[in-house]
Amino acid sequence: MLNETDQNKVRGFVDHLFTIPNIKNEPILIAESLILNFIVQNLDQLKATFSTPQFFPELPWNSVLQFILSDIYGRVEKEISPMFMEYINTGSFEAINRMDETLAFPNDFHREKLGEFFLSAFRNKDYRYNLNSVVNIFNHGIIEKYITEIFRRREFLYNEIVRVQKTYIECEDYITVMKVMLLVKNAAYIKISFPQAGGGRYNLNDTLRVPGRLPKFIDAAVSGIRQQAPGIPEKCVRLSLKANLKNSMTELEDASSRLIYILSARFHNYSPVTSVDRGAESPDKSWFSIARKNADHYGFDRRMLEALYRLAGDNNW
C-alpha cells in the first residue's frame, strides 16, 4: 500500500504525463488513450525508474502501476462521468418503451438501470475508447439539431430512419432513443464470452477477424446488455451495437446505425467554429463533402452523406 508521500509522487508523475506536448491539448479521453499507450510502450523503463531510491524501491511494481492507472482513471471519471449521469438522472426515457409495444417500464426504472449500465461500462477502458465523439455529440446538442431538422424536412434521411427502419415514433422520442444508442454503442468493445466462440473473451474488433462470427457476437452482446438494462428494447440495443459497423456490414433496416456511425466520425475530433469566413463552406458541410469522396474507404453510407451535406449547407452548419 502506498503511503501519502508515495501517492503524491505518483500524482506528480501523472500530472507530468498530462503535460506532455502531444497530449496536453487533447480532450481527456483522447489524452487517456495516448497516456496508456505511452505506458505500455515504456513499461520496462518505467518499472526501472520507479524502482530507484528516489521513488519506491521497496514496493512491488504492480502496486505502483495499479495506482498510476487508478489515478489516471479517477481524473477521467471526474471530468466525464457527471455529464452523462446528469442526463440519465434527469432525463425522460419512456420514449424507448415506444420502440417495443410489449414494454411499459416507468421512468425511474429506466434511469436506475441505464445509470447502472453506464457506470459499469465506463469503468472499462475499451468502452471509453472512441467515446470522445459521444461526449462532443452530447455537449453540443448534435442529435437534437440534426434529428429536429431531419423530421422537419421529411426527406431521404427521415424515410430511412423512420419508414425503412420501421421505427414510427415522434421527433422528441427519436432524440431520446438516439442518445440512448450513443450511450450503449461502445459496449461492443467490452470483451465478453459466448459459447459459439469456443472459449475465451472477445469484443467487436476480435470478432471481425473471424469470418461469420459477427452475428453470433451481436446476439450475445445484445443479451448481455439487456440483462444489465432490461428496459432498453432489443431493437434499440442491436442498432446501437451496429452503429460501430461499416455501411457494407449493416442491413437495410439499420438506418439509425449508419447515421450514428457517420456522426460519430464527424464529431470525434471536434471544435465548434464561432464564425465562417465569407465564401468558405461551413464546417459540417465541408466535412460531409470530403467524406463523400472517401465514403467507401471509411464505410460511410454515401446517400446519407449526400443528404447530410445538403442539410448542413442549407443551415450553414
Secondary structure as UniProt FT lines:
FT   HELIX           4..17
FT   TURN            18..19
FT   TURN            21..25
FT   HELIX           28..41
FT   HELIX           43..50
FT   TURN            53..54
FT   TURN            57..58
FT   HELIX           61..90
FT   HELIX           94..99
FT   TURN            101..102
FT   HELIX           107..122
FT   HELIX           125..128
FT   TURN            129..131
FT   HELIX           132..139
FT   TURN            140..141
FT   HELIX           142..153
FT   HELIX           156..158
FT   HELIX           159..164
FT   TURN            165..166
FT   HELIX           171..185
FT   HELIX           186..189
FT   HELIX           195..197
FT   HELIX           204..208
FT   TURN            211..212
FT   HELIX           214..228
FT   TURN            230..231
FT   HELIX           234..242
FT   TURN            243..244
FT   HELIX           247..249
FT   TURN            252..253
FT   HELIX           255..266
FT   TURN            278..279
FT   HELIX           283..293
FT   HELIX           295..298
FT   HELIX           302..315
//
